[in-house]
Amino acid sequence: MPRIHLGNWVNSAVEWLTTHWSGFFNGIGNGLNSVVAHLTDALMSSPIFVVVIVLAVIALLARGIGTAIAAAIGLLLIDSFNEWSSAMQTLALIVVAAVIAIVLSIPIGIVAAKSRIGSMVVRPVLDFMQTLPAYVYLLPALFFFGLGSAAGVVATIIFAMPPGVRLTELGIRQVDSEMVEAGQAFGAPPGKVLFGIQIPLAMPTIMAGVNQVIMLALSMVVIGGMVGAPGLGQDVTSALTTLDIGKGAEAGVSVVFLAIYLDRVTAGLGRGEPSPLSKAVRLFQRQRASAQPVAS
């Protein structure tokens, strides 16, 4: 087989982008760094007990008293490990990256569910994004955005988006077609059918995708410590380079506490109430089903 110089082509493309689009990448990098810095400052400047109470209340509303107590204990243990500042930096990175990934992935999933062509275009791109090794994402992010938070956030967004897109598409496709037809029979326009029936009924699946986005964001933010992203990932990288097993254990356990908290909260938030239109459609379906034996 002839030699295919893929690496040379990629290098040429990257050089062209950095030459002609440097202002664009600098703007995105500065914006991301600023957002992460402001959120980190807000978390770290607040008293620890205030942050613990707020996060515990969120867990209480999402899953109940048991999860709230466990969340408070886990957060206090993170502080006892002297990892509070790093944990808040990691939480800020996760929030920024996950919010952007979710805002991008859900509309793309809706388009893929509504359009066969859109699904055919999106699916191979998602396959590529999910199978590419995580460390490979760090190379272009580091080259375009340099060391710091922006490189970690961009790599995390790209790495975490695929499950959000896939599960959003799956959830909307799994909505019963009769429910959609009943909504249309009520005279609802396509937008109302989408936001009043399909998305509420698909919300458990969509929230499962949001949960996976957040979990992947957490794993990638830790890896992002290798490109200068602050937080627990940087502590893990430092422990690895210095062979400090104790430091690595404390940072690793702190990551576990954050992961469990985010997993339980996002799973609990997926148990939302259906919209009034979807309730009306379900009532209409039940009434029609109960009337069929009488009519026969």
C-alpha positions as CSV (number, residue, x, y, z in Angstrom):
1,M,0.0,0.0,0.0
2,P,1.3,3.5,-0.8
3,R,2.2,5.7,2.2
4,I,-0.7,8.0,3.2
5,H,0.7,11.0,4.9
6,L,-2.3,11.7,7.2
7,G,-0.2,13.2,9.9
8,N,1.2,15.8,7.4
9,W,-2.3,16.7,6.3
10,V,-3.4,17.2,9.9
11,N,-0.4,19.3,10.7
12,S,-1.0,21.5,7.7
13,A,-4.7,21.9,8.6
14,V,-3.8,22.8,12.2
15,E,-1.2,25.3,11.1
16,W,-3.6,26.9,8.7
17,L,-6.3,27.2,11.4
18,T,-3.9,28.7,14.0
19,T,-2.7,31.2,11.4
20,H,-6.0,32.4,10.1
21,W,-8.4,31.7,13.0
22,S,-6.2,32.6,16.0
23,G,-8.4,35.4,17.0
24,F,-11.5,33.1,17.0
25,F,-9.7,30.5,19.2
26,N,-8.3,33.2,21.5
27,G,-11.8,34.6,22.0
28,I,-13.3,31.3,22.9
29,G,-10.4,30.4,25.2
30,N,-10.6,33.8,27.0
31,G,-14.3,33.5,27.4
32,L,-14.1,29.9,28.8
33,N,-11.3,30.9,31.1
34,S,-13.3,33.8,32.4
35,V,-16.5,31.9,33.0
36,V,-14.6,29.1,34.8
37,A,-12.6,31.6,36.9
38,H,-15.7,33.5,38.0
39,L,-17.6,30.3,38.9
40,T,-14.6,29.0,40.8
41,D,-14.2,32.2,42.7
42,A,-17.9,32.1,43.6
43,L,-17.6,28.6,45.0
44,M,-14.3,29.1,46.8
45,S,-15.2,32.5,48.3
46,S,-18.4,31.2,49.8
47,P,-18.1,29.6,53.3
48,I,-17.7,25.9,53.1
49,F,-20.8,25.2,55.3
50,V,-22.9,27.4,52.9
51,V,-21.8,25.4,49.8
52,V,-22.4,22.1,51.7
53,I,-25.9,23.2,52.7
54,V,-26.8,24.3,49.2
55,L,-25.6,21.1,47.6
56,A,-27.3,19.0,50.2
57,V,-30.6,20.8,49.7
58,I,-30.3,20.2,45.9
59,A,-29.7,16.5,46.7
60,L,-32.7,16.6,49.1
61,L,-35.0,18.0,46.4
62,A,-33.7,15.5,43.8
63,R,-33.5,12.2,45.8
64,G,-34.5,12.7,49.4
65,I,-33.2,13.0,52.9
66,G,-30.8,10.0,52.7
67,T,-29.0,11.3,49.6
68,A,-28.8,14.8,51.2
69,I,-27.1,13.4,54.4
70,A,-24.7,11.3,52.3
71,A,-23.9,14.3,50.1
72,A,-23.1,16.5,53.2
73,I,-20.9,13.7,54.7
74,G,-19.0,13.3,51.4
75,L,-18.4,17.0,51.0
76,L,-17.2,17.4,54.5
77,L,-14.8,14.4,54.0
78,I,-13.5,16.2,50.9
79,D,-12.7,19.2,53.1
80,S,-11.1,17.0,55.7
81,F,-8.7,15.6,53.0
82,N,-7.7,19.3,52.3
83,E,-9.1,18.9,48.7
84,W,-11.9,21.4,49.0
85,S,-10.3,24.0,46.7
86,S,-9.4,21.5,44.1
87,A,-12.9,19.9,44.3
88,M,-14.5,23.3,43.7
89,Q,-12.3,24.0,40.7
90,T,-13.2,20.6,39.3
91,L,-16.9,21.2,40.0
92,A,-16.7,24.6,38.2
93,L,-15.1,22.9,35.2
94,I,-17.7,20.2,35.1
95,V,-20.6,22.6,35.3
96,V,-19.3,24.8,32.5
97,A,-18.4,21.9,30.2
98,A,-21.5,19.8,31.0
99,V,-23.9,22.8,30.4
100,I,-22.3,23.6,27.1
101,A,-22.3,19.9,26.1
102,I,-26.0,19.5,27.0
103,V,-27.1,22.7,25.3
104,L,-25.4,21.4,22.1
105,S,-26.3,17.7,22.3
106,I,-30.0,17.9,23.0
107,P,-30.9,20.1,19.9
108,I,-28.7,17.9,17.7
109,G,-30.4,14.8,19.1
110,I,-33.9,16.3,18.3
111,V,-32.8,17.1,14.7
112,A,-31.5,13.5,14.4
113,A,-34.8,12.1,15.7
114,K,-36.8,14.3,13.3
115,S,-34.8,13.8,10.2
116,R,-33.5,10.6,8.7
117,I,-30.8,12.5,6.8
118,G,-29.7,14.3,10.0
119,S,-29.5,10.9,11.8
120,M,-27.4,9.5,8.9
121,V,-25.0,12.4,9.1
122,V,-24.7,12.6,12.9
123,R,-24.3,8.9,13.6
124,P,-20.9,8.3,12.1
125,V,-19.6,11.5,13.6
126,L,-20.7,10.2,17.0
127,D,-19.1,6.9,16.4
128,F,-15.8,8.7,15.6
129,M,-16.1,10.9,18.7
130,Q,-16.8,7.9,21.0
131,T,-14.1,5.6,19.7
132,L,-11.3,8.1,19.5
133,P,-9.1,7.7,22.6
134,A,-9.7,10.4,25.2
135,Y,-6.1,11.5,25.3
136,V,-6.2,12.4,21.6
137,Y,-8.7,15.2,22.3
138,L,-6.1,16.9,24.5
139,L,-3.7,17.4,21.6
140,P,-5.8,19.9,19.4
141,A,-7.3,21.5,22.5
142,L,-3.8,22.2,23.9
143,F,-2.6,23.4,20.5
144,F,-5.5,25.8,19.9
145,F,-6.1,27.0,23.5
146,G,-2.9,26.5,25.3
147,L,-2.4,25.3,28.9
148,G,-5.3,26.0,31.3
149,S,-9.0,25.6,31.8
150,A,-10.1,26.3,28.2
151,A,-8.3,23.3,26.8
152,G,-9.8,21.0,29.4
153,V,-13.3,22.4,28.9
154,V,-13.2,22.1,25.1
155,A,-11.8,18.6,25.2
156,T,-14.4,17.6,27.8
157,I,-17.3,19.1,25.7
158,I,-16.3,17.1,22.6
159,F,-15.7,13.9,24.7
160,A,-19.0,14.1,26.6
161,M,-21.5,15.1,23.9
162,P,-22.2,11.7,22.1
163,P,-24.4,10.0,24.8
164,G,-26.5,13.2,25.1
165,V,-27.1,13.2,21.4
166,R,-27.8,9.5,21.1
167,L,-30.1,9.2,24.1
168,T,-32.1,12.3,23.1
169,E,-32.6,10.8,19.7
170,L,-33.5,7.4,21.2
171,G,-36.0,8.9,23.7
172,I,-37.9,11.0,21.1
173,R,-38.0,8.0,18.6
174,Q,-39.4,5.8,21.3
175,V,-42.4,8.0,22.0
176,D,-45.6,6.2,21.0
177,S,-46.7,7.4,17.6
178,E,-50.3,7.2,18.7
179,M,-49.6,9.8,21.4
180,V,-48.2,12.1,18.7
181,E,-51.2,11.5,16.5
182,A,-53.5,12.2,19.5
183,G,-51.7,15.5,20.1
184,Q,-52.2,16.4,16.5
185,A,-55.8,15.5,16.8
186,F,-56.1,18.1,19.6
187,G,-54.9,20.7,17.1
188,A,-51.4,21.1,18.5
189,P,-48.8,22.5,16.1
190,P,-45.5,20.6,15.5
191,G,-43.7,22.7,18.1
192,K,-46.3,22.1,20.7
193,V,-46.3,18.4,20.0
194,L,-42.5,18.4,20.4
195,F,-42.3,20.4,23.6
196,G,-45.6,19.3,25.1
197,I,-45.6,15.6,24.3
198,Q,-42.5,14.1,22.8
199,I,-39.8,15.8,25.0
200,P,-41.8,15.3,28.3
201,L,-42.4,11.6,27.6
202,A,-38.8,11.2,26.5
203,M,-37.5,13.1,29.5
204,P,-36.3,10.0,31.5
205,T,-34.2,8.9,28.5
206,I,-33.0,12.4,27.9
207,M,-32.0,12.7,31.6
208,A,-30.2,9.4,31.4
209,G,-28.2,11.1,28.6
210,V,-27.6,14.1,30.7
211,N,-26.3,11.9,33.5
212,Q,-23.9,10.2,31.1
213,V,-22.7,13.6,29.8
214,I,-21.9,14.7,33.4
215,M,-20.1,11.4,34.2
216,L,-18.0,11.6,31.1
217,A,-17.3,15.2,31.8
218,L,-16.0,14.3,35.2
219,S,-13.7,11.6,33.9
220,M,-12.4,13.9,31.1
221,V,-11.9,16.9,33.5
222,V,-9.6,14.6,35.6
223,I,-7.6,13.7,32.5
224,G,-7.6,17.4,31.6
225,G,-5.2,17.9,34.5
226,M,-2.5,16.8,32.1
227,V,-3.0,20.0,30.0
228,G,-3.1,22.4,33.0
229,A,-6.8,22.2,33.9
230,P,-7.0,23.0,37.6
231,G,-8.7,20.9,40.2
232,L,-8.5,17.3,41.3
233,G,-7.2,16.2,37.9
234,Q,-4.1,18.3,38.5
235,D,-3.7,16.7,41.9
236,V,-3.9,13.2,40.4
237,T,-1.4,14.1,37.7
238,S,0.9,15.6,40.4
239,A,0.6,12.5,42.5
240,L,1.4,10.3,39.5
241,T,4.5,12.3,38.5
242,T,5.8,12.3,42.1
243,L,4.7,8.8,43.0
244,D,2.8,10.2,46.0
245,I,0.3,7.4,46.6
246,G,-1.4,9.1,49.6
247,K,-2.0,12.3,47.7
248,G,-3.4,10.3,44.8
249,A,-5.7,8.4,47.1
250,E,-7.1,11.5,48.6
251,A,-7.7,13.2,45.2
252,G,-9.2,9.9,43.8
253,V,-11.6,9.4,46.7
254,S,-12.7,13.1,46.3
255,V,-13.4,12.4,42.7
256,V,-15.5,9.4,43.7
257,F,-17.6,11.5,46.1
258,L,-18.2,14.2,43.4
259,A,-19.1,11.5,40.9
260,I,-21.6,9.8,43.2
261,Y,-23.2,13.1,44.1
262,L,-23.6,14.2,40.5
263,D,-24.9,10.8,39.5
264,R,-27.6,10.7,42.2
265,V,-28.7,14.2,41.7
266,T,-29.0,14.0,37.9
267,A,-30.8,10.6,38.1
268,G,-33.3,12.1,40.6
269,L,-33.9,15.2,38.4
270,G,-35.1,12.9,35.6
271,R,-38.2,12.0,37.6
272,G,-40.1,15.1,36.4
273,E,-43.9,15.5,36.1
274,P,-45.3,15.2,32.6
275,S,-46.6,18.4,30.9
276,P,-50.4,19.2,30.9
277,L,-50.7,18.4,27.2
278,S,-49.1,15.0,27.6
279,K,-51.4,14.3,30.6
280,A,-54.4,15.2,28.4
281,V,-53.2,13.0,25.6
282,R,-52.8,10.1,28.0
283,L,-56.2,10.6,29.5
284,F,-57.7,10.7,25.9
285,Q,-55.9,7.5,25.1
286,R,-57.2,5.7,28.2
287,Q,-60.7,6.9,27.6
288,R,-60.6,5.7,24.0
289,A,-59.2,2.4,25.0
290,S,-61.9,1.9,27.7
291,A,-64.6,2.9,25.2
292,Q,-63.6,0.4,22.5
293,P,-65.1,-2.8,24.2
294,V,-68.4,-0.9,24.8
295,A,-68.6,0.1,21.1
296,S,-67.9,-3.4,20.0
